[in-house]
Amino acid sequence: MNKEAIIALVIVLQILLAIISIALIAVVVLQSGKGGGLSGSIGGGAESVIGGKKKGLDEYLSKITMILGVLFAVFTLILVKLMS
């Protein structure tokens, strides 16, 4: 690969890493914690209107968190390898 292609790939990976980071933060905040936590204080009023959170939603968010975490780690390792 030539130098310009590597620079372009690094930029694309950095943008993807930023998007994954924001998505990972959002998914973690949306999950209901065992102690209520931040998600309970933000969405607590909406639960009574909507009818409460479903257990399936928490399981789905947990799977998304794992997938985003793995993607974050893989993209970070690739980025480090390309920049060295």
Secondary structure as UniProt FT lines:
FT   HELIX           3..30
FT   TURN            34..35
FT   HELIX           37..50
FT   HELIX           55..83
//
